[in-house]
Amino acid sequence: MVSRMFRLETEVDKARQDLLRKRLRDTNTTASPVLRALRGTPGERELPLHVWALDGSGALAGGLVGHTWTSWLHVTYLWVDGRHRGAGLGSQLLAQAERTAHNERGCASVRLETWDFQAPEFYRKQGYEVVCVIPDYPPGITEYTLTKRLTA
């Protein structure tokens, strides 16, 4: 048996982060035929998808920030200004992102995360299903992961 000593460091290091990501990607590609088939194709890269709602004066009333990857849309942020909540703007932003992801990028599914005090019921009303619940993340809050299949 070979005994090895390692020095562990906790510093932030962008070059090592990039190297680690590349090595993990290479390991995953080797292990997964699905990921291997994606290498070198347009589906391999994450593409930003943003939808903005501007009020009459051009100020930001709401927005959705996400990206598409393979056949999935991942919604990272969805926000509507308090003055415009309850008027359907969040539903419109989400629906536009879903249409764009499905019709222009071939996405079949959506995923997102939300906290219990944010919008899990809103997303359920939009046809999303809870697939993961993480209690106490962060302490005192529950995080939900939801998904939805997109149809024509």
N, C-alpha and C positions, 0 to 999 in steps of 0.2 A: 504494500500500500504506500502510495506517495502522499506525504504530508505537505500541504500548501499553506502558505501564509499570504494573506491579502491585506492591503491597506484600504480601508473604507473611508470615503470622503462624502461630505454632504453639500459641497459647493455647487452653485448653479454654473453649468458649463454648456454653452450653446453648441460648441463643436462636438462634445461628447454626446449631447442629446441627439444631434443630427446623425452621428455615427450609430448610436443605439437604435434609432428609428430605422435606419437603412438595414442594419443587421437583423432586426426583428422582422422587417418586411421580407427580407430574403429568406429567413427561416420559415415564415408563414407561407410564402410562395412555394417553397420546396415541399412543405407538408400538405398543402391544399390544392387539389386539381382545379377547383373553382377559381382560387386566386391566381394560380398559374395561368389559366386561360385568359384572365383579365389583363395580364402584363402586356404592355404595348398597345392596348386598345383605348379608345376614348373613355370607356367606362371605368378605367383604372383611376382616373383623377377625380377629386372632388371639385365640383363646379359651384361657385356661389349662386344663390338664388335669393334675391331681395325684392320685396314688394313694399312700396311706400304709399301712405295716404297723407295728402297735403290739404290743409283747409283753404278757404277762399283767399287768405292772405299769403299762402305759400308756406305756412308754418307746419311743422311735423305734427300730424294728428294721430298717427300710429304707424306701425311698420312691422314687418316680418323679416328676419334674417335667418337664412339657413343655407344648406347646400345639398346638391344631389351627388350620389355616389352609387355606382352600379345601377340597380333598379329601385333605389330608395331616395326619398326626400327626408332629410333630417332638419326639423325646425329647431333652431337654436334659441331664438328670441321671438316673441310675439308680444307687442305692447300697444295699448291704446291709451291716449291721454284721457284723464279722468273726466274732462268735459264732454267727451264723445262716447263714453262707455254706455252700453245699453241700447245703442242705436244700430247695432248690427255690423259695425265697422270691423271688429275682430273676425267675425264670420266671413266677411268679404275678403279680408286680407288672406285668411287661411284658404278659402276656396280658390282665390286667384293663384296662390302658390301651388296648390294641389293640381289645378288645371295645367299650369305651365310645366310642372314636373311630369305630369302624365302625358300631355299632348305633345310637348316639345322635346322632352328628354326620355320618354319611355319608362318613367317610373311606375311601379305597380304598388308601392307601399310607402307609408310615411311613419316616422317615429319622432317622438319628442319626450321631453321631461318637464314636469311641473311640480310645484309644491302644493301641499294641501290648502294653503291659504290663497293660492293663486287661482288656478282655473281647471281643476280636474273635471268638474261638472260641465263646464263649458265645452271641453273637448269630447266628453261622452255624448253631449247633445249633437256634436258634429260627426258622430259615428265612430269615434275612437274607443278602443278597448284597453283596459289596464292590463299590462302584461308583467309588471313588476312593481312591488311596493317596498320601499326602504324606510322603515320607521327610524326616527331620531337622526335624520340626516338633513341638515345639521341638528344638534340636540334640540328637541322640542318640536321639530317639524318632520313631516313625512313627505318623501319624494315619490312621485309616481312616474313610471315610464309607460307611455301609451303608444299604440300602433293603429294603423288603419290601412285597409286594402283599398286601392283606387280602382274605380271602374269607369268605363267609357260613358 
